[in-house]
Amino acid sequence: MAVPKRRTSKQRKRKRRTHYNVQDSARQACPNCGDPKRPHRVCPTCGHYADREVVQTDDF
């Protein structure tokens, strides 16, 4: 069974993990209101999806 001879240092471990970062989520403009929204989801501002109203938004 393979066993490491020396402990991996914090510096070596962190150098290896420099590319493990969070990606920005994709955004696109809503075709109805123009606000940014995530693709393939209902627009949180106007409630439209694929050029039709899915969720009714009421003004409070």
PQR file of N, CA, C, O and H, with PARSE charges and radii, in Angstrom:
ATOM      1  N   MET A   1       0.838  -1.170   0.000 -0.4000 1.5000
ATOM      2  CA  MET A   1       0.000   0.000   0.000 -0.0000 2.0000
ATOM      3  C   MET A   1       0.891   1.243   0.000  0.5500 1.7000
ATOM      4  O   MET A   1       1.845   1.333   0.772 -0.5500 1.4000
ATOM      5  N   ALA A   2       0.567   2.201  -0.877 -0.4000 1.5000
ATOM      6  CA  ALA A   2       1.381   3.401  -0.994 -0.0000 2.0000
ATOM      7  C   ALA A   2       1.078   4.361   0.147  0.5500 1.7000
ATOM      8  O   ALA A   2      -0.077   4.683   0.423 -0.5500 1.4000
ATOM      9  H   ALA A   2      -0.209   2.127  -1.504  0.4000 1.0000
ATOM     10  N   VAL A   3       2.138   4.807   0.801 -0.4000 1.5000
ATOM     11  CA  VAL A   3       2.010   5.755   1.902 -0.0000 2.0000
ATOM     12  C   VAL A   3       2.980   6.900   1.630  0.5500 1.7000
ATOM     13  O   VAL A   3       4.145   6.645   1.326 -0.5500 1.4000
ATOM     14  H   VAL A   3       3.077   4.545   0.577  0.4000 1.0000
ATOM     15  N   PRO A   4       2.531   8.164   1.731 -0.5600 1.5000
ATOM     16  CA  PRO A   4       3.455   9.272   1.482  0.2800 2.0000
ATOM     17  C   PRO A   4       4.564   9.299   2.535  0.5500 1.7000
ATOM     18  O   PRO A   4       4.334   9.080   3.724 -0.5500 1.4000
ATOM     19  N   LYS A   5       5.777   9.577   2.046 -0.4000 1.5000
ATOM     20  CA  LYS A   5       6.924   9.608   2.943 -0.0000 2.0000
ATOM     21  C   LYS A   5       6.948  10.869   3.791  0.5500 1.7000
ATOM     22  O   LYS A   5       7.347  10.841   4.956 -0.5500 1.4000
ATOM     23  H   LYS A   5       5.964   9.755   1.080  0.4000 1.0000
ATOM     24  N   ARG A   6       6.511  11.993   3.186 -0.4000 1.5000
ATOM     25  CA  ARG A   6       6.495  13.259   3.896 -0.0000 2.0000
ATOM     26  C   ARG A   6       5.105  13.875   3.822  0.5500 1.7000
ATOM     27  O   ARG A   6       4.346  13.628   2.885 -0.5500 1.4000
ATOM     28  H   ARG A   6       6.187  12.015   2.241  0.4000 1.0000
ATOM     29  N   ARG A   7       4.793  14.669   4.814 -0.4000 1.5000
ATOM     30  CA  ARG A   7       3.514  15.368   4.851 -0.0000 2.0000
ATOM     31  C   ARG A   7       3.498  16.461   3.785  0.5500 1.7000
ATOM     32  O   ARG A   7       4.510  17.130   3.575 -0.5500 1.4000
ATOM     33  H   ARG A   7       5.410  14.870   5.575  0.4000 1.0000
ATOM     34  N   THR A   8       2.365  16.651   3.111 -0.4000 1.5000
ATOM     35  CA  THR A   8       2.232  17.711   2.120 -0.0000 2.0000
ATOM     36  C   THR A   8       2.109  19.039   2.859  0.5500 1.7000
ATOM     37  O   THR A   8       1.239  19.202   3.714 -0.5500 1.4000
ATOM     38  H   THR A   8       1.543  16.107   3.282  0.4000 1.0000
ATOM     39  N   SER A   9       2.982  19.984   2.527 -0.4000 1.5000
ATOM     40  CA  SER A   9       2.982  21.271   3.221 -0.0000 2.0000
ATOM     41  C   SER A   9       1.776  22.111   2.796  0.5500 1.7000
ATOM     42  O   SER A   9       1.170  21.867   1.752 -0.5500 1.4000
ATOM     43  H   SER A   9       3.690  19.851   1.833  0.4000 1.0000
ATOM     44  N   LYS A  10       1.445  23.090   3.611 -0.4000 1.5000
ATOM     45  CA  LYS A  10       0.329  23.989   3.301 -0.0000 2.0000
ATOM     46  C   LYS A  10       0.587  24.738   2.003  0.5500 1.7000
ATOM     47  O   LYS A  10      -0.318  24.929   1.191 -0.5500 1.4000
ATOM     48  H   LYS A  10       1.937  23.288   4.458  0.4000 1.0000
ATOM     49  N   GLN A  11       1.837  25.162   1.818 -0.4000 1.5000
ATOM     50  CA  GLN A  11       2.185  25.925   0.622 -0.0000 2.0000
ATOM     51  C   GLN A  11       2.005  25.075  -0.635  0.5500 1.7000
ATOM     52  O   GLN A  11       1.438  25.542  -1.622 -0.5500 1.4000
ATOM     53  H   GLN A  11       2.573  25.007   2.478  0.4000 1.0000
ATOM     54  N   ARG A  12       2.480  23.841  -0.605 -0.4000 1.5000
ATOM     55  CA  ARG A  12       2.357  22.956  -1.760 -0.0000 2.0000
ATOM     56  C   ARG A  12       0.890  22.646  -2.060  0.5500 1.7000
ATOM     57  O   ARG A  12       0.470  22.612  -3.217 -0.5500 1.4000
ATOM     58  H   ARG A  12       2.940  23.461   0.198  0.4000 1.0000
ATOM     59  N   LYS A  13       0.131  22.424  -1.005 -0.4000 1.5000
ATOM     60  CA  LYS A  13      -1.295  22.128  -1.157 -0.0000 2.0000
ATOM     61  C   LYS A  13      -2.030  23.325  -1.755  0.5500 1.7000
ATOM     62  O   LYS A  13      -2.879  23.159  -2.631 -0.5500 1.4000
ATOM     63  H   LYS A  13       0.472  22.452  -0.065  0.4000 1.0000
ATOM     64  N   ARG A  14      -1.708  24.524  -1.288 -0.4000 1.5000
ATOM     65  CA  ARG A  14      -2.374  25.733  -1.770 -0.0000 2.0000
ATOM     66  C   ARG A  14      -1.964  26.070  -3.198  0.5500 1.7000
ATOM     67  O   ARG A  14      -2.771  26.588  -3.970 -0.5500 1.4000
ATOM     68  H   ARG A  14      -1.019  24.659  -0.576  0.4000 1.0000
ATOM     69  N   LYS A  15      -0.715  25.781  -3.553 -0.4000 1.5000
ATOM     70  CA  LYS A  15      -0.271  25.988  -4.938 -0.0000 2.0000
ATOM     71  C   LYS A  15      -1.069  25.094  -5.893  0.5500 1.7000
ATOM     72  O   LYS A  15      -1.437  25.508  -6.992 -0.5500 1.4000
ATOM     73  H   LYS A  15      -0.060  25.361  -2.926  0.4000 1.0000
ATOM     74  N   ARG A  16      -1.321  23.878  -5.453 -0.4000 1.5000
ATOM     75  CA  ARG A  16      -2.065  22.925  -6.285 -0.0000 2.0000
ATOM     76  C   ARG A  16      -3.520  23.371  -6.460  0.5500 1.7000
ATOM     77  O   ARG A  16      -4.138  23.119  -7.494 -0.5500 1.4000
ATOM     78  H   ARG A  16      -1.022  23.542  -4.560  0.4000 1.0000
ATOM     79  N   ARG A  17      -4.048  24.027  -5.446 -0.4000 1.5000
ATOM     80  CA  ARG A  17      -5.462  24.405  -5.465 -0.0000 2.0000
ATOM     81  C   ARG A  17      -5.725  25.817  -5.982  0.5500 1.7000
ATOM     82  O   ARG A  17      -6.827  26.335  -5.804 -0.5500 1.4000
ATOM     83  H   ARG A  17      -3.546  24.231  -4.606  0.4000 1.0000
ATOM     84  N   THR A  18      -4.745  26.445  -6.613 -0.4000 1.5000
ATOM     85  CA  THR A  18      -4.948  27.823  -7.082 -0.0000 2.0000
ATOM     86  C   THR A  18      -6.015  27.913  -8.151  0.5500 1.7000
ATOM     87  O   THR A  18      -6.608  28.977  -8.325 -0.5500 1.4000
ATOM     88  H   THR A  18      -3.849  26.024  -6.757  0.4000 1.0000
ATOM     89  N   HIS A  19      -6.280  26.847  -8.866 -0.4000 1.5000
ATOM     90  CA  HIS A  19      -7.259  26.875  -9.949 -0.0000 2.0000
ATOM     91  C   HIS A  19      -8.647  26.440  -9.493  0.5500 1.7000
ATOM     92  O   HIS A  19      -9.579  26.419 -10.298 -0.5500 1.4000
ATOM     93  H   HIS A  19      -5.798  25.983  -8.724  0.4000 1.0000
ATOM     94  N   TYR A  20      -8.801  26.093  -8.216 -0.4000 1.5000
ATOM     95  CA  TYR A  20     -10.115  25.720  -7.689 -0.0000 2.0000
ATOM     96  C   TYR A  20     -10.816  27.004  -7.268  0.5500 1.7000
ATOM     97  O   TYR A  20     -10.735  27.389  -6.101 -0.5500 1.4000
ATOM     98  H   TYR A  20      -8.045  26.110  -7.563  0.4000 1.0000
ATOM     99  N   ASN A  21     -11.491  27.667  -8.177 -0.4000 1.5000
ATOM    100  CA  ASN A  21     -12.173  28.907  -7.818 -0.0000 2.0000
ATOM    101  C   ASN A  21     -13.618  28.870  -8.317  0.5500 1.7000
ATOM    102  O   ASN A  21     -13.968  28.055  -9.170 -0.5500 1.4000
ATOM    103  H   ASN A  21     -11.557  27.355  -9.125  0.4000 1.0000
ATOM    104  N   VAL A  22     -14.423  29.733  -7.793 -0.4000 1.5000
ATOM    105  CA  VAL A  22     -15.830  29.783  -8.121 -0.0000 2.0000
ATOM    106  C   VAL A  22     -16.001  30.510  -9.451  0.5500 1.7000
ATOM    107  O   VAL A  22     -15.441  31.588  -9.651 -0.5500 1.4000
ATOM    108  H   VAL A  22     -14.138  30.395  -7.100  0.4000 1.0000
ATOM    109  N   GLN A  23     -16.766  29.926 -10.346 -0.4000 1.5000
ATOM    110  CA  GLN A  23     -17.035  30.544 -11.637 -0.0000 2.0000
ATOM    111  C   GLN A  23     -18.212  31.511 -11.503  0.5500 1.7000
ATOM    112  O   GLN A  23     -19.135  31.273 -10.724 -0.5500 1.4000
ATOM    113  H   GLN A  23     -17.221  29.051 -10.183  0.4000 1.0000
ATOM    114  N   ASP A  24     -18.170  32.595 -12.263 -0.4000 1.5000
ATOM    115  CA  ASP A  24     -19.302  33.512 -12.289 -0.0000 2.0000
ATOM    116  C   ASP A  24     -20.478  32.832 -12.970  0.5500 1.7000
ATOM    117  O   ASP A  24     -20.311  32.150 -13.982 -0.5500 1.4000
ATOM    118  H   ASP A  24     -17.420  32.788 -12.895  0.4000 1.0000
ATOM    119  N   SER A  25     -21.667  33.020 -12.414 -0.4000 1.5000
ATOM    120  CA  SER A  25     -22.830  32.406 -13.023 -0.0000 2.0000
ATOM    121  C   SER A  25     -23.184  33.147 -14.306  0.5500 1.7000
ATOM    122  O   SER A  25     -23.016  34.362 -14.401 -0.5500 1.4000
ATOM    123  H   SER A  25     -21.803  33.574 -11.592  0.4000 1.0000
ATOM    124  N   ALA A  26     -23.671  32.408 -15.280 -0.4000 1.5000
ATOM    125  CA  ALA A  26     -24.005  32.988 -16.578 -0.0000 2.0000
ATOM    126  C   ALA A  26     -25.226  33.890 -16.444  0.5500 1.7000
ATOM    127  O   ALA A  26     -26.172  33.558 -15.729 -0.5500 1.4000
ATOM    128  H   ALA A  26     -23.807  31.421 -15.203  0.4000 1.0000
ATOM    129  N   ARG A  27     -25.206  34.995 -17.110 -0.4000 1.5000
ATOM    130  CA  ARG A  27     -26.321  35.945 -17.102 -0.0000 2.0000
ATOM    131  C   ARG A  27     -26.641  36.339 -18.531  0.5500 1.7000
ATOM    132  O   ARG A  27     -25.747  36.409 -19.374 -0.5500 1.4000
ATOM    133  H   ARG A  27     -24.437  35.264 -17.690  0.4000 1.0000
ATOM    134  N   GLN A  28     -27.900  36.594 -18.804 -0.4000 1.5000
ATOM    135  CA  GLN A  28     -28.314  37.119 -20.092 -0.0000 2.0000
ATOM    136  C   GLN A  28     -29.488  38.060 -19.876  0.5500 1.7000
ATOM    137  O   GLN A  28     -30.167  37.998 -18.851 -0.5500 1.4000
ATOM    138  H   GLN A  28     -28.626  36.538 -18.119  0.4000 1.0000
ATOM    139  N   ALA A  29     -29.720  38.928 -20.846 -0.4000 1.5000
ATOM    140  CA  ALA A  29     -30.782  39.915 -20.710 -0.0000 2.0000
ATOM    141  C   ALA A  29     -32.137  39.259 -20.945  0.5500 1.7000
ATOM    142  O   ALA A  29     -32.290  38.434 -21.845 -0.5500 1.4000
ATOM    143  H   ALA A  29     -29.169  38.978 -21.679  0.4000 1.0000
ATOM    144  N   CYS A  30     -33.108  39.629 -20.138 -0.4000 1.5000
ATOM    145  CA  CYS A  30     -34.485  39.146 -20.306 -0.0000 2.0000
ATOM    146  C   CYS A  30     -35.049  39.759 -21.584  0.5500 1.7000
ATOM    147  O   CYS A  30     -34.927  40.969 -21.775 -0.5500 1.4000
ATOM    148  H   CYS A  30     -32.983  40.300 -19.407  0.4000 1.0000
ATOM    149  N   PRO A  31     -35.659  38.971 -22.463 -0.5600 1.5000
ATOM    150  CA  PRO A  31     -36.198  39.542 -23.698  0.2800 2.0000
ATOM    151  C   PRO A  31     -37.379  40.481 -23.470  0.5500 1.7000
ATOM    152  O   PRO A  31     -37.705  41.283 -24.345 -0.5500 1.4000
ATOM    153  N   ASN A  32     -38.022  40.392 -22.308 -0.4000 1.5000
ATOM    154  CA  ASN A  32     -39.180  41.233 -22.034 -0.0000 2.0000
ATOM    155  C   ASN A  32     -38.784  42.561 -21.386  0.5500 1.7000
ATOM    156  O   ASN A  32     -39.146  43.627 -21.884 -0.5500 1.4000
ATOM    157  H   ASN A  32     -37.757  39.740 -21.597  0.4000 1.0000
ATOM    158  N   CYS A  33     -38.038  42.498 -20.270 -0.4000 1.5000
ATOM    159  CA  CYS A  33     -37.723  43.723 -19.524 -0.0000 2.0000
ATOM    160  C   CYS A  33     -36.268  44.165 -19.670  0.5500 1.7000
ATOM    161  O   CYS A  33     -35.952  45.320 -19.384 -0.5500 1.4000
ATOM    162  H   CYS A  33     -37.744  41.632 -19.865  0.4000 1.0000
ATOM    163  N   GLY A  34     -35.378  43.278 -20.107 -0.4000 1.5000
ATOM    164  CA  GLY A  34     -33.984  43.646 -20.302 -0.0000 2.0000
ATOM    165  C   GLY A  34     -33.107  43.489 -19.077  0.5500 1.7000
ATOM    166  O   GLY A  34     -31.899  43.711 -19.163 -0.5500 1.4000
ATOM    167  H   GLY A  34     -35.635  42.340 -20.340  0.4000 1.0000
ATOM    168  N   ASP A  35     -33.669  43.116 -17.942 -0.4000 1.5000
ATOM    169  CA  ASP A  35     -32.871  42.909 -16.736 -0.0000 2.0000
ATOM    170  C   ASP A  35     -32.072  41.609 -16.860  0.5500 1.7000
ATOM    171  O   ASP A  35     -32.513  40.683 -17.540 -0.5500 1.4000
ATOM    172  H   ASP A  35     -34.650  42.936 -17.872  0.4000 1.0000
ATOM    173  N   PRO A  36     -30.907  41.524 -16.215 -0.5600 1.5000
ATOM    174  CA  PRO A  36     -30.135  40.279 -16.295  0.2800 2.0000
ATOM    175  C   PRO A  36     -30.817  39.155 -15.532  0.5500 1.7000
ATOM    176  O   PRO A  36     -31.346  39.361 -14.439 -0.5500 1.4000
ATOM    177  N   LYS A  37     -30.798  37.964 -16.120 -0.4000 1.5000
ATOM    178  CA  LYS A  37     -31.376  36.779 -15.493 -0.0000 2.0000
ATOM    179  C   LYS A  37     -30.545  35.572 -15.874  0.5500 1.7000
ATOM    180  O   LYS A  37     -29.793  35.616 -16.848 -0.5500 1.4000
ATOM    181  H   LYS A  37     -30.369  37.797 -17.008  0.4000 1.0000
ATOM    182  N   ARG A  38     -30.673  34.499 -15.119 -0.4000 1.5000
ATOM    183  CA  ARG A  38     -29.960  33.265 -15.441 -0.0000 2.0000
ATOM    184  C   ARG A  38     -30.682  32.562 -16.576  0.5500 1.7000
ATOM    185  O   ARG A  38     -31.911  32.601 -16.632 -0.5500 1.4000
ATOM    186  H   ARG A  38     -31.283  34.463 -14.328  0.4000 1.0000
ATOM    187  N   PRO A  39     -29.949  31.915 -17.489 -0.5600 1.5000
ATOM    188  CA  PRO A  39     -30.590  31.262 -18.628  0.2800 2.0000
ATOM    189  C   PRO A  39     -31.477  30.096 -18.199  0.5500 1.7000
ATOM    190  O   PRO A  39     -31.187  29.411 -17.218 -0.5500 1.4000
ATOM    191  N   HIS A  40     -32.552  29.882 -18.940 -0.4000 1.5000
ATOM    192  CA  HIS A  40     -33.509  28.790 -18.728 -0.0000 2.0000
ATOM    193  C   HIS A  40     -34.237  28.901 -17.398  0.5500 1.7000
ATOM    194  O   HIS A  40     -34.601  27.891 -16.796 -0.5500 1.4000
ATOM    195  H   HIS A  40     -32.787  30.439 -19.736  0.4000 1.0000
ATOM    196  N   ARG A  41     -34.450  30.146 -16.933 -0.4000 1.5000
ATOM    197  CA  ARG A  41     -35.186  30.371 -15.689 -0.0000 2.0000
ATOM    198  C   ARG A  41     -36.140  31.544 -15.861  0.5500 1.7000
ATOM    199  O   ARG A  41     -35.947  32.395 -16.730 -0.5500 1.4000
ATOM    200  H   ARG A  41     -34.154  30.967 -17.422  0.4000 1.0000
ATOM    201  N   VAL A  42     -37.158  31.578 -15.036 -0.4000 1.5000
ATOM    202  CA  VAL A  42     -38.123  32.670 -15.072 -0.0000 2.0000
ATOM    203  C   VAL A  42     -37.433  33.945 -14.599  0.5500 1.7000
ATOM    204  O   VAL A  42     -36.648  33.920 -13.651 -0.5500 1.4000
ATOM    205  H   VAL A  42     -37.315  30.887 -14.331  0.4000 1.0000
ATOM    206  N   CYS A  43     -37.730  35.052 -15.262 -0.4000 1.5000
ATOM    207  CA  CYS A  43     -37.145  36.338 -14.876 -0.0000 2.0000
ATOM    208  C   CYS A  43     -37.706  36.740 -13.514  0.5500 1.7000
ATOM    209  O   CYS A  43     -38.925  36.794 -13.352 -0.5500 1.4000
ATOM    210  H   CYS A  43     -38.367  35.073 -16.032  0.4000 1.0000
ATOM    211  N   PRO A  44     -36.846  37.023 -12.529 -0.5600 1.5000
ATOM    212  CA  PRO A  44     -37.358  37.388 -11.206  0.2800 2.0000
ATOM    213  C   PRO A  44     -38.011  38.767 -11.174  0.5500 1.7000
ATOM    214  O   PRO A  44     -38.773  39.063 -10.253 -0.5500 1.4000
ATOM    215  N   THR A  45     -37.727  39.612 -12.161 -0.4000 1.5000
ATOM    216  CA  THR A  45     -38.266  40.967 -12.172 -0.0000 2.0000
ATOM    217  C   THR A  45     -39.674  41.009 -12.750  0.5500 1.7000
ATOM    218  O   THR A  45     -40.588  41.561 -12.138 -0.5500 1.4000
ATOM    219  H   THR A  45     -37.109  39.371 -12.909  0.4000 1.0000
ATOM    220  N   CYS A  46     -39.844  40.419 -13.942 -0.4000 1.5000
ATOM    221  CA  CYS A  46     -41.136  40.550 -14.626 -0.0000 2.0000
ATOM    222  C   CYS A  46     -41.942  39.249 -14.660  0.5500 1.7000
ATOM    223  O   CYS A  46     -43.133  39.283 -14.972 -0.5500 1.4000
ATOM    224  H   CYS A  46     -39.102  39.971 -14.439  0.4000 1.0000
ATOM    225  N   GLY A  47     -41.327  38.103 -14.348 -0.4000 1.5000
ATOM    226  CA  GLY A  47     -42.058  36.838 -14.309 -0.0000 2.0000
ATOM    227  C   GLY A  47     -42.280  36.207 -15.665  0.5500 1.7000
ATOM    228  O   GLY A  47     -43.150  35.347 -15.799 -0.5500 1.4000
ATOM    229  H   GLY A  47     -40.360  38.075 -14.095  0.4000 1.0000
ATOM    230  N   HIS A  48     -41.519  36.607 -16.681 -0.4000 1.5000
ATOM    231  CA  HIS A  48     -41.672  36.044 -18.017 -0.0000 2.0000
ATOM    232  C   HIS A  48     -40.656  34.940 -18.266  0.5500 1.7000
ATOM    233  O   HIS A  48     -39.548  34.960 -17.730 -0.5500 1.4000
ATOM    234  H   HIS A  48     -40.812  37.306 -16.572  0.4000 1.0000
ATOM    235  N   TYR A  49     -41.059  33.965 -19.098 -0.4000 1.5000
ATOM    236  CA  TYR A  49     -40.167  32.908 -19.547 -0.0000 2.0000
ATOM    237  C   TYR A  49     -40.577  32.525 -20.955  0.5500 1.7000
ATOM    238  O   TYR A  49     -41.739  32.199 -21.196 -0.5500 1.4000
ATOM    239  H   TYR A  49     -41.959  33.948 -19.533  0.4000 1.0000
ATOM    240  N   ALA A  50     -39.643  32.561 -21.881 -0.4000 1.5000
ATOM    241  CA  ALA A  50     -39.888  32.203 -23.288 -0.0000 2.0000
ATOM    242  C   ALA A  50     -41.045  33.028 -23.863  0.5500 1.7000
ATOM    243  O   ALA A  50     -41.975  32.475 -24.449 -0.5500 1.4000
ATOM    244  H   ALA A  50     -38.699  32.826 -21.685  0.4000 1.0000
ATOM    245  N   ASP A  51     -40.981  34.339 -23.694 -0.4000 1.5000
ATOM    246  CA  ASP A  51     -41.946  35.297 -24.261 -0.0000 2.0000
ATOM    247  C   ASP A  51     -43.375  35.102 -23.779  0.5500 1.7000
ATOM    248  O   ASP A  51     -44.313  35.442 -24.500 -0.5500 1.4000
ATOM    249  H   ASP A  51     -40.225  34.788 -23.218  0.4000 1.0000
ATOM    250  N   ARG A  52     -43.561  34.571 -22.595 -0.4000 1.5000
ATOM    251  CA  ARG A  52     -44.912  34.493 -22.019 -0.0000 2.0000
ATOM    252  C   ARG A  52     -44.813  34.694 -20.519  0.5500 1.7000
ATOM    253  O   ARG A  52     -43.784  34.400 -19.910 -0.5500 1.4000
ATOM    254  H   ARG A  52     -42.799  34.294 -22.010  0.4000 1.0000
ATOM    255  N   GLU A  53     -45.893  35.199 -19.921 -0.4000 1.5000
ATOM    256  CA  GLU A  53     -45.891  35.453 -18.478 -0.0000 2.0000
ATOM    257  C   GLU A  53     -46.213  34.159 -17.744  0.5500 1.7000
ATOM    258  O   GLU A  53     -47.268  33.560 -17.955 -0.5500 1.4000
ATOM    259  H   GLU A  53     -46.729  35.438 -20.415  0.4000 1.0000
ATOM    260  N   VAL A  54     -45.316  33.742 -16.898 -0.4000 1.5000
ATOM    261  CA  VAL A  54     -45.479  32.507 -16.144 -0.0000 2.0000
ATOM    262  C   VAL A  54     -45.910  32.807 -14.714  0.5500 1.7000
ATOM    263  O   VAL A  54     -46.785  32.137 -14.163 -0.5500 1.4000
ATOM    264  H   VAL A  54     -44.459  34.228 -16.727  0.4000 1.0000
ATOM    265  N   VAL A  55     -45.287  33.819 -14.121 -0.4000 1.5000
ATOM    266  CA  VAL A  55     -45.576  34.209 -12.742 -0.0000 2.0000
ATOM    267  C   VAL A  55     -46.106  35.631 -12.772  0.5500 1.7000
ATOM    268  O   VAL A  55     -45.490  36.526 -13.349 -0.5500 1.4000
ATOM    269  H   VAL A  55     -44.577  34.363 -14.568  0.4000 1.0000
ATOM    270  N   GLN A  56     -47.262  35.826 -12.141 -0.4000 1.5000
ATOM    271  CA  GLN A  56     -47.813  37.182 -12.082 -0.0000 2.0000
ATOM    272  C   GLN A  56     -47.085  37.965 -11.006  0.5500 1.7000
ATOM    273  O   GLN A  56     -46.907  37.488  -9.885 -0.5500 1.4000
ATOM    274  H   GLN A  56     -47.762  35.098 -11.673  0.4000 1.0000
ATOM    275  N   THR A  57     -46.666  39.176 -11.359 -0.4000 1.5000
ATOM    276  CA  THR A  57     -45.998  40.035 -10.401 -0.0000 2.0000
ATOM    277  C   THR A  57     -46.960  41.156 -10.037  0.5500 1.7000
ATOM    278  O   THR A  57     -47.485  41.844 -10.912 -0.5500 1.4000
ATOM    279  H   THR A  57     -46.810  39.563 -12.270  0.4000 1.0000
ATOM    280  N   ASP A  58     -47.185  41.332  -8.753 -0.4000 1.5000
ATOM    281  CA  ASP A  58     -48.072  42.388  -8.269 -0.0000 2.0000
ATOM    282  C   ASP A  58     -47.235  43.491  -7.656  0.5500 1.7000
ATOM    283  O   ASP A  58     -46.249  43.222  -6.970 -0.5500 1.4000
ATOM    284  H   ASP A  58     -46.759  40.772  -8.042  0.4000 1.0000
ATOM    285  N   ASP A  59     -47.624  44.722  -7.899 -0.4000 1.5000
ATOM    286  CA  ASP A  59     -46.945  45.857  -7.275 -0.0000 2.0000
ATOM    287  C   ASP A  59     -47.453  46.011  -5.860  0.5500 1.7000
ATOM    288  O   ASP A  59     -48.662  46.088  -5.639 -0.5500 1.4000
ATOM    289  H   ASP A  59     -48.426  44.940  -8.456  0.4000 1.0000
ATOM    290  N   PHE A  60     -46.555  46.057  -4.907 -0.4000 1.5000
ATOM    291  CA  PHE A  60     -46.948  46.176  -3.502 -0.0000 2.0000
ATOM    292  C   PHE A  60     -47.086  47.603  -3.106  0.5500 1.7000
ATOM    293  O   PHE A  60     -47.412  47.896  -1.956 -0.5500 1.4000
ATOM    294  H   PHE A  60     -45.573  45.995  -5.087  0.4000 1.0000
TER
END
